[in-house]
Amino acid sequence: MRTKIASIHFKASDSLKEFTEQEVQRLEKLTDDLLGCDVEFTYTKTTKEARLHVNVNGTVLHASESTDDFHKSVALAVDKIEQQIKKLKGKHLAKRAADE
């Protein structure tokens, strides 16, 4: 899966990039249909926000989270995407069962 990491108005550290890639790898365990993931980091004085855009077989899932730490923001956003993937898989399985 392709992972693109962008940081707006600052330069992301290598450790943050590595942590982000490890967290995104968790999503690959849920489905084989992942095509790509775009991660955007935004920094303000009070919050650090991570936005994830994940392409799952043509469907784009979005999640964003703002906390006081980028690592927390990434982990929480990945958790949100995990829930969305599980819901999407459930819909596909229900549709497949209805077609049979």
C-alpha positions in Angstrom: 0.0 0.0 0.0 1.2 3.5 -0.8 1.5 5.9 2.1 2.0 9.6 1.5 2.8 11.8 4.5 2.6 15.6 4.3 3.2 18.2 7.0 1.8 21.7 6.6 3.9 24.6 7.9 6.6 22.4 9.5 8.9 19.5 8.8 7.8 16.2 10.2 10.5 14.2 12.0 11.6 10.8 10.8 10.4 9.2 14.1 6.9 10.7 13.5 6.9 9.4 9.9 8.0 5.9 11.0 5.3 5.8 13.8 2.7 6.9 11.3 3.7 4.2 8.8 3.5 1.5 11.6 0.1 2.7 12.6 -1.2 2.6 9.0 0.2 -0.9 8.7 -2.5 -2.0 11.2 -5.1 -1.2 8.6 -3.6 -3.8 6.2 -4.5 -6.6 8.6 -8.2 -5.7 8.2 -8.5 -5.9 4.4 -6.5 -6.6 1.3 -8.3 -3.9 -0.7 -6.3 -0.9 0.6 -4.9 1.1 -2.3 -3.4 4.1 -0.6 -3.3 6.3 2.4 -2.6 10.1 2.6 -1.7 11.5 6.0 -1.7 15.3 6.6 -0.3 16.9 9.7 -1.3 20.4 10.8 0.2 22.3 13.7 -1.2 25.2 15.6 -0.2 26.7 18.9 -2.7 24.6 20.9 -3.4 21.5 18.8 -1.7 19.0 16.6 -4.0 17.5 14.0 -3.7 14.4 11.9 -6.0 13.8 8.9 -6.1 10.4 7.2 -7.6 9.7 3.8 -7.6 6.0 3.0 -8.6 4.5 -0.4 -10.3 1.1 0.1 -11.2 -0.4 -3.3 -12.5 2.9 -4.7 -14.1 4.2 -1.5 -12.3 7.0 0.3 -12.5 7.0 4.1 -11.7 10.1 6.0 -10.8 10.7 9.7 -9.2 13.5 11.6 -8.2 13.9 15.2 -6.7 16.9 17.1 -4.8 16.4 20.4 -1.7 17.9 22.0 0.5 15.2 20.5 0.9 14.0 16.9 1.3 10.4 18.0 -2.0 10.4 19.9 -3.7 12.1 16.9 -2.5 9.5 14.5 -3.4 6.6 16.7 -6.9 7.9 17.3 -7.5 8.7 13.6 -6.3 5.1 12.7 -8.8 3.7 15.2 -11.6 5.7 13.5 -10.5 4.4 10.1 -10.5 0.8 11.5 -14.1 1.2 12.6 -15.1 2.6 9.2 -13.4 -0.4 7.4 -15.2 -2.9 9.7 -18.5 -1.2 8.9 -17.7 -1.1 5.2 -16.8 -4.9 5.2 -20.0 -5.6 7.1 -22.1 -3.8 4.4 -20.3 -5.8 1.7 -20.9 -9.1 3.4 -24.5 -8.3 4.0 -25.0 -7.3 0.3 -23.2 -10.5 -0.8 -25.4 -12.6 1.4 -28.5 -10.9 0.1 -27.5 -11.6 -3.5 -27.1 -15.3 -2.9 
